[in-house]
């Protein structure tokens, strides 16, 4: 199944957040204390 434009944008945003030092996590694995900056995808 091809990726949607929204999914492709999310991949790019997550990569940018990671490059900026944020920890990107799934909501089911969320640990707000994993690092200084924590983001969760929608």
mmJSON file of the N, C-alpha and C atoms, coordinates in Angstrom:
{"data_MODEL":{"atom_site":{
"group_PDB":["ATOM","ATOM","ATOM","ATOM","ATOM","ATOM","ATOM","ATOM","ATOM","ATOM","ATOM","ATOM","ATOM","ATOM","ATOM","ATOM","ATOM","ATOM","ATOM","ATOM","ATOM","ATOM","ATOM","ATOM","ATOM","ATOM","ATOM","ATOM","ATOM","ATOM","ATOM","ATOM","ATOM","ATOM","ATOM","ATOM","ATOM","ATOM","ATOM","ATOM","ATOM","ATOM","ATOM","ATOM","ATOM","ATOM","ATOM","ATOM","ATOM","ATOM","ATOM","ATOM","ATOM","ATOM","ATOM","ATOM","ATOM","ATOM","ATOM","ATOM","ATOM","ATOM","ATOM","ATOM","ATOM","ATOM","ATOM","ATOM","ATOM","ATOM","ATOM","ATOM","ATOM","ATOM","ATOM","ATOM","ATOM","ATOM","ATOM","ATOM","ATOM","ATOM","ATOM","ATOM","ATOM","ATOM","ATOM","ATOM","ATOM","ATOM","ATOM","ATOM","ATOM","ATOM","ATOM","ATOM","ATOM","ATOM","ATOM","ATOM","ATOM","ATOM","ATOM","ATOM","ATOM","ATOM","ATOM","ATOM","ATOM","ATOM","ATOM","ATOM","ATOM","ATOM","ATOM","ATOM","ATOM","ATOM","ATOM","ATOM","ATOM","ATOM","ATOM","ATOM","ATOM","ATOM"],
"id":[1,2,3,4,5,6,7,8,9,10,11,12,13,14,15,16,17,18,19,20,21,22,23,24,25,26,27,28,29,30,31,32,33,34,35,36,37,38,39,40,41,42,43,44,45,46,47,48,49,50,51,52,53,54,55,56,57,58,59,60,61,62,63,64,65,66,67,68,69,70,71,72,73,74,75,76,77,78,79,80,81,82,83,84,85,86,87,88,89,90,91,92,93,94,95,96,97,98,99,100,101,102,103,104,105,106,107,108,109,110,111,112,113,114,115,116,117,118,119,120,121,122,123,124,125,126],
"type_symbol":["N","C","C","N","C","C","N","C","C","N","C","C","N","C","C","N","C","C","N","C","C","N","C","C","N","C","C","N","C","C","N","C","C","N","C","C","N","C","C","N","C","C","N","C","C","N","C","C","N","C","C","N","C","C","N","C","C","N","C","C","N","C","C","N","C","C","N","C","C","N","C","C","N","C","C","N","C","C","N","C","C","N","C","C","N","C","C","N","C","C","N","C","C","N","C","C","N","C","C","N","C","C","N","C","C","N","C","C","N","C","C","N","C","C","N","C","C","N","C","C","N","C","C","N","C","C"],
"label_atom_id":["N","CA","C","N","CA","C","N","CA","C","N","CA","C","N","CA","C","N","CA","C","N","CA","C","N","CA","C","N","CA","C","N","CA","C","N","CA","C","N","CA","C","N","CA","C","N","CA","C","N","CA","C","N","CA","C","N","CA","C","N","CA","C","N","CA","C","N","CA","C","N","CA","C","N","CA","C","N","CA","C","N","CA","C","N","CA","C","N","CA","C","N","CA","C","N","CA","C","N","CA","C","N","CA","C","N","CA","C","N","CA","C","N","CA","C","N","CA","C","N","CA","C","N","CA","C","N","CA","C","N","CA","C","N","CA","C","N","CA","C","N","CA","C","N","CA","C"],
"label_alt_id":[null,null,null,null,null,null,null,null,null,null,null,null,null,null,null,null,null,null,null,null,null,null,null,null,null,null,null,null,null,null,null,null,null,null,null,null,null,null,null,null,null,null,null,null,null,null,null,null,null,null,null,null,null,null,null,null,null,null,null,null,null,null,null,null,null,null,null,null,null,null,null,null,null,null,null,null,null,null,null,null,null,null,null,null,null,null,null,null,null,null,null,null,null,null,null,null,null,null,null,null,null,null,null,null,null,null,null,null,null,null,null,null,null,null,null,null,null,null,null,null,null,null,null,null,null,null],
"label_comp_id":["UNK","UNK","UNK","UNK","UNK","UNK","UNK","UNK","UNK","UNK","UNK","UNK","UNK","UNK","UNK","UNK","UNK","UNK","UNK","UNK","UNK","UNK","UNK","UNK","UNK","UNK","UNK","UNK","UNK","UNK","UNK","UNK","UNK","UNK","UNK","UNK","UNK","UNK","UNK","UNK","UNK","UNK","UNK","UNK","UNK","UNK","UNK","UNK","UNK","UNK","UNK","UNK","UNK","UNK","UNK","UNK","UNK","UNK","UNK","UNK","UNK","UNK","UNK","UNK","UNK","UNK","UNK","UNK","UNK","UNK","UNK","UNK","UNK","UNK","UNK","UNK","UNK","UNK","UNK","UNK","UNK","UNK","UNK","UNK","UNK","UNK","UNK","UNK","UNK","UNK","UNK","UNK","UNK","UNK","UNK","UNK","UNK","UNK","UNK","UNK","UNK","UNK","UNK","UNK","UNK","UNK","UNK","UNK","UNK","UNK","UNK","UNK","UNK","UNK","UNK","UNK","UNK","UNK","UNK","UNK","UNK","UNK","UNK","UNK","UNK","UNK"],
"label_asym_id":["A","A","A","A","A","A","A","A","A","A","A","A","A","A","A","A","A","A","A","A","A","A","A","A","A","A","A","A","A","A","A","A","A","A","A","A","A","A","A","A","A","A","A","A","A","A","A","A","A","A","A","A","A","A","A","A","A","A","A","A","A","A","A","A","A","A","A","A","A","A","A","A","A","A","A","A","A","A","A","A","A","A","A","A","A","A","A","A","A","A","A","A","A","A","A","A","A","A","A","A","A","A","A","A","A","A","A","A","A","A","A","A","A","A","A","A","A","A","A","A","A","A","A","A","A","A"],
"label_entity_id":["1","1","1","1","1","1","1","1","1","1","1","1","1","1","1","1","1","1","1","1","1","1","1","1","1","1","1","1","1","1","1","1","1","1","1","1","1","1","1","1","1","1","1","1","1","1","1","1","1","1","1","1","1","1","1","1","1","1","1","1","1","1","1","1","1","1","1","1","1","1","1","1","1","1","1","1","1","1","1","1","1","1","1","1","1","1","1","1","1","1","1","1","1","1","1","1","1","1","1","1","1","1","1","1","1","1","1","1","1","1","1","1","1","1","1","1","1","1","1","1","1","1","1","1","1","1"],
"label_seq_id":[1,1,1,2,2,2,3,3,3,4,4,4,5,5,5,6,6,6,7,7,7,8,8,8,9,9,9,10,10,10,11,11,11,12,12,12,13,13,13,14,14,14,15,15,15,16,16,16,17,17,17,18,18,18,19,19,19,20,20,20,21,21,21,22,22,22,23,23,23,24,24,24,25,25,25,26,26,26,27,27,27,28,28,28,29,29,29,30,30,30,31,31,31,32,32,32,33,33,33,34,34,34,35,35,35,36,36,36,37,37,37,38,38,38,39,39,39,40,40,40,41,41,41,42,42,42],
"pdbx_PDB_ins_code":[null,null,null,null,null,null,null,null,null,null,null,null,null,null,null,null,null,null,null,null,null,null,null,null,null,null,null,null,null,null,null,null,null,null,null,null,null,null,null,null,null,null,null,null,null,null,null,null,null,null,null,null,null,null,null,null,null,null,null,null,null,null,null,null,null,null,null,null,null,null,null,null,null,null,null,null,null,null,null,null,null,null,null,null,null,null,null,null,null,null,null,null,null,null,null,null,null,null,null,null,null,null,null,null,null,null,null,null,null,null,null,null,null,null,null,null,null,null,null,null,null,null,null,null,null,null],
"Cartn_x":[0.847,0.0,0.903,0.68,1.534,1.296,2.355,2.251,1.446,0.66,-0.114,0.798,0.426,1.222,1.364,0.31,0.375,1.417,1.426,2.395,3.816,4.035,5.366,5.82,4.895,5.218,5.574,4.835,5.111,6.5,6.9,8.239,9.301,9.102,10.061,10.079,8.929,8.845,9.504,9.226,9.848,11.368,11.867,13.318,13.906,13.201,13.67,13.654,12.615,12.56,13.712,13.979,15.081,16.417,16.611,17.853,18.041,16.928,16.988,17.138,17.22,17.448,16.215,15.068,13.836,13.763,13.064,12.798,11.371,11.221,9.9,9.453,8.28,7.783,6.346,5.967,4.566,3.83,2.556,1.768,1.743,1.751,1.703,3.005,4.105,5.404,5.844,4.931,5.279,5.964,7.11,7.855,8.276,7.551,7.817,9.177,9.811,11.098,12.253,12.001,13.024,14.156,13.854,14.872,14.292,15.076,14.63,13.434,13.433,12.317,11.699,10.399,9.7,8.519,8.387,7.267,6.581,5.285,4.566,3.807,3.892,3.132,1.636,0.836,-0.62,-1.148],
"Cartn_y":[-1.165,0.0,1.242,2.187,3.386,4.308,5.033,6.013,7.222,7.763,8.969,10.189,11.339,12.55,12.876,12.627,12.887,11.982,10.714,9.763,10.156,10.556,10.978,12.232,13.164,14.373,14.009,13.071,12.651,12.031,11.257,10.651,11.745,12.761,13.873,14.669,14.952,15.713,14.945,13.641,12.831,12.828,12.758,12.789,14.133,15.215,16.542,16.698,16.197,16.251,15.453,14.275,13.452,14.161,14.784,15.506,16.689,17.253,18.385,17.94,16.612,16.112,15.635,15.649,15.167,13.653,13.028,11.599,11.419,10.744,10.51,9.114,9.035,7.77,7.523,6.26,5.885,6.12,6.411,6.682,5.472,4.269,3.071,2.862,3.455,3.33,4.644,5.58,6.925,6.942,7.596,7.825,9.29,10.137,11.572,11.945,11.016,11.288,10.651,10.194,9.514,10.455,11.719,12.709,14.088,15.094,16.459,16.866,16.482,16.761,15.468,15.326,14.114,14.513,13.857,14.106,12.782,12.85,11.647,11.93,11.008,11.182,11.084,11.708,11.629,10.234],
"Cartn_z":[0.0,0.0,0.0,-0.896,-0.961,0.231,0.565,1.651,1.193,2.103,1.818,2.002,1.453,1.671,3.158,3.951,5.386,6.054,5.667,6.241,5.866,4.623,4.189,4.944,5.171,5.932,7.364,7.965,9.348,9.457,8.463,8.462,8.45,7.627,7.549,8.854,9.409,10.665,11.802,11.892,12.939,12.808,11.581,11.359,11.788,11.5,11.9,13.418,14.067,15.528,16.136,15.604,16.097,15.903,14.747,14.472,15.421,15.906,16.836,18.285,18.499,19.838,20.578,19.916,20.538,20.429,21.371,21.32,20.827,19.685,19.107,19.526,20.152,20.688,20.263,20.251,20.058,21.37,21.283,22.49,23.416,22.866,23.709,24.488,24.004,24.663,25.303,25.468,25.907,27.272,27.318,28.55,28.527,29.238,29.208,29.802,30.489,31.104,30.335,29.095,28.305,27.912,27.707,27.351,27.622,27.351,27.629,26.78,25.509,24.615,24.145,24.333,23.93,23.06,21.904,20.993,20.716,20.509,20.129,18.835,17.896,16.659,16.933,16.12,16.315,16.07],
"occupancy":[1.0,1.0,1.0,1.0,1.0,1.0,1.0,1.0,1.0,1.0,1.0,1.0,1.0,1.0,1.0,1.0,1.0,1.0,1.0,1.0,1.0,1.0,1.0,1.0,1.0,1.0,1.0,1.0,1.0,1.0,1.0,1.0,1.0,1.0,1.0,1.0,1.0,1.0,1.0,1.0,1.0,1.0,1.0,1.0,1.0,1.0,1.0,1.0,1.0,1.0,1.0,1.0,1.0,1.0,1.0,1.0,1.0,1.0,1.0,1.0,1.0,1.0,1.0,1.0,1.0,1.0,1.0,1.0,1.0,1.0,1.0,1.0,1.0,1.0,1.0,1.0,1.0,1.0,1.0,1.0,1.0,1.0,1.0,1.0,1.0,1.0,1.0,1.0,1.0,1.0,1.0,1.0,1.0,1.0,1.0,1.0,1.0,1.0,1.0,1.0,1.0,1.0,1.0,1.0,1.0,1.0,1.0,1.0,1.0,1.0,1.0,1.0,1.0,1.0,1.0,1.0,1.0,1.0,1.0,1.0,1.0,1.0,1.0,1.0,1.0,1.0],
"B_iso_or_equiv":[0.0,0.0,0.0,0.0,0.0,0.0,0.0,0.0,0.0,0.0,0.0,0.0,0.0,0.0,0.0,0.0,0.0,0.0,0.0,0.0,0.0,0.0,0.0,0.0,0.0,0.0,0.0,0.0,0.0,0.0,0.0,0.0,0.0,0.0,0.0,0.0,0.0,0.0,0.0,0.0,0.0,0.0,0.0,0.0,0.0,0.0,0.0,0.0,0.0,0.0,0.0,0.0,0.0,0.0,0.0,0.0,0.0,0.0,0.0,0.0,0.0,0.0,0.0,0.0,0.0,0.0,0.0,0.0,0.0,0.0,0.0,0.0,0.0,0.0,0.0,0.0,0.0,0.0,0.0,0.0,0.0,0.0,0.0,0.0,0.0,0.0,0.0,0.0,0.0,0.0,0.0,0.0,0.0,0.0,0.0,0.0,0.0,0.0,0.0,0.0,0.0,0.0,0.0,0.0,0.0,0.0,0.0,0.0,0.0,0.0,0.0,0.0,0.0,0.0,0.0,0.0,0.0,0.0,0.0,0.0,0.0,0.0,0.0,0.0,0.0,0.0],
"pdbx_formal_charge":[null,null,null,null,null,null,null,null,null,null,null,null,null,null,null,null,null,null,null,null,null,null,null,null,null,null,null,null,null,null,null,null,null,null,null,null,null,null,null,null,null,null,null,null,null,null,null,null,null,null,null,null,null,null,null,null,null,null,null,null,null,null,null,null,null,null,null,null,null,null,null,null,null,null,null,null,null,null,null,null,null,null,null,null,null,null,null,null,null,null,null,null,null,null,null,null,null,null,null,null,null,null,null,null,null,null,null,null,null,null,null,null,null,null,null,null,null,null,null,null,null,null,null,null,null,null],
"auth_seq_id":[1,1,1,2,2,2,3,3,3,4,4,4,5,5,5,6,6,6,7,7,7,8,8,8,9,9,9,10,10,10,11,11,11,12,12,12,13,13,13,14,14,14,15,15,15,16,16,16,17,17,17,18,18,18,19,19,19,20,20,20,21,21,21,22,22,22,23,23,23,24,24,24,25,25,25,26,26,26,27,27,27,28,28,28,29,29,29,30,30,30,31,31,31,32,32,32,33,33,33,34,34,34,35,35,35,36,36,36,37,37,37,38,38,38,39,39,39,40,40,40,41,41,41,42,42,42],
"auth_comp_id":["UNK","UNK","UNK","UNK","UNK","UNK","UNK","UNK","UNK","UNK","UNK","UNK","UNK","UNK","UNK","UNK","UNK","UNK","UNK","UNK","UNK","UNK","UNK","UNK","UNK","UNK","UNK","UNK","UNK","UNK","UNK","UNK","UNK","UNK","UNK","UNK","UNK","UNK","UNK","UNK","UNK","UNK","UNK","UNK","UNK","UNK","UNK","UNK","UNK","UNK","UNK","UNK","UNK","UNK","UNK","UNK","UNK","UNK","UNK","UNK","UNK","UNK","UNK","UNK","UNK","UNK","UNK","UNK","UNK","UNK","UNK","UNK","UNK","UNK","UNK","UNK","UNK","UNK","UNK","UNK","UNK","UNK","UNK","UNK","UNK","UNK","UNK","UNK","UNK","UNK","UNK","UNK","UNK","UNK","UNK","UNK","UNK","UNK","UNK","UNK","UNK","UNK","UNK","UNK","UNK","UNK","UNK","UNK","UNK","UNK","UNK","UNK","UNK","UNK","UNK","UNK","UNK","UNK","UNK","UNK","UNK","UNK","UNK","UNK","UNK","UNK"],
"auth_asym_id":["A","A","A","A","A","A","A","A","A","A","A","A","A","A","A","A","A","A","A","A","A","A","A","A","A","A","A","A","A","A","A","A","A","A","A","A","A","A","A","A","A","A","A","A","A","A","A","A","A","A","A","A","A","A","A","A","A","A","A","A","A","A","A","A","A","A","A","A","A","A","A","A","A","A","A","A","A","A","A","A","A","A","A","A","A","A","A","A","A","A","A","A","A","A","A","A","A","A","A","A","A","A","A","A","A","A","A","A","A","A","A","A","A","A","A","A","A","A","A","A","A","A","A","A","A","A"],
"auth_atom_id":["N","CA","C","N","CA","C","N","CA","C","N","CA","C","N","CA","C","N","CA","C","N","CA","C","N","CA","C","N","CA","C","N","CA","C","N","CA","C","N","CA","C","N","CA","C","N","CA","C","N","CA","C","N","CA","C","N","CA","C","N","CA","C","N","CA","C","N","CA","C","N","CA","C","N","CA","C","N","CA","C","N","CA","C","N","CA","C","N","CA","C","N","CA","C","N","CA","C","N","CA","C","N","CA","C","N","CA","C","N","CA","C","N","CA","C","N","CA","C","N","CA","C","N","CA","C","N","CA","C","N","CA","C","N","CA","C","N","CA","C","N","CA","C","N","CA","C"],
"pdbx_PDB_model_num":[1,1,1,1,1,1,1,1,1,1,1,1,1,1,1,1,1,1,1,1,1,1,1,1,1,1,1,1,1,1,1,1,1,1,1,1,1,1,1,1,1,1,1,1,1,1,1,1,1,1,1,1,1,1,1,1,1,1,1,1,1,1,1,1,1,1,1,1,1,1,1,1,1,1,1,1,1,1,1,1,1,1,1,1,1,1,1,1,1,1,1,1,1,1,1,1,1,1,1,1,1,1,1,1,1,1,1,1,1,1,1,1,1,1,1,1,1,1,1,1,1,1,1,1,1,1]
}}}
